[in-house]
Amino acid sequence: MSNYTENIKNKAKVAKQYEESNNLSQRISLHEKYSTNPYGLSNWLFDQYSFSDGDNILELGCGTGGQWKGRIPENAKLVLTDFSEGMIKEVKGKYKEHSNIIARKADIQNISFEDSHFDIAIANFMLYHVPDLERALAEVVRVLKPGGKFYTATCGNNHLIEVNRWFNEYNPEYDIFNSSKLSFTLQNGVEQLKRYFTDVQMKEYADALEINDVDDLVNYILTFNDMVNIGKNELSDIREHLITKQNKDGIIHLSKQIGIFIAKKTSIEICKNW
């Protein structure tokens, strides 16, 4: 049985998870289908960003890049990067007609751009995957211009907390979806970011999941199987266990705790590890 909390930062395991877009797309699909907040997380995230005409923007861990469709800031130069070759291939195809968009493979722990190059840096739902988070944050500070902003979304300790509890009921050896053990959360993010940035703010997005098809939830969980290693002979039992969590209307309720940090680089670096 795999240790999810350890594997979520394992370079090989993470690479396997995201070598193609299928897993990520299926997860996004579940949230789009069953989220109770109709506004949409992607819309809300873009409301938090503050872009200026002509900005140099860097996104780290861009995934499929679909969130930028119809939202590319005017006259901006957008550099979309990801650890996965498969994701970058998809992004290049999606934006091949846009001369102001560059897609390339990159590691946030070693960003291949010169100092003070970008006005904006974005890293959503990916810092908890990074083995050396301090090095990654120092790199983000390095490539940002003085006054530049860093936007980074993540989850909180209560995100999908019911799934963790239900798996522990099923088998106490399972400790998956335990957001409280992640290295970068809404609860510990401010403290970490303030070692590198000033003016750190946090905003939360109110949402939940109301799922009426157990198989959709099972398939969602299986997208993490490279990190969890659920045996095929267990799937039926897990499905039956999840069915018992439906309410009288056949709904499975899952809590979501999601938010974004907005951090600013000053003209005087305060980083501790240069």
SULZILIN-V731339 format. One record per helix or strand of 3 or more residues. SS is the DSSP state (h for helix, s for strand). FROM is the first residue (numbers start at 1). LEN is the number of residues. If there is no record, write none. Layout:
BEGIN
ss-><SS SS>
from-><FROM FROM>
len-><LEN LEN>
END
This chain:
BEGIN
ss-><h h h h s h s h s s h h s h h h s s h h h s s>
from-><4 11 22 41 56 66 77 85 101 118 127 133 144 161 179 189 198 208 214 225 232 252 258>
len-><4 7 13 8 5 3 6 10 5 5 3 11 12 10 3 5 8 4 9 4 12 4 7>
END
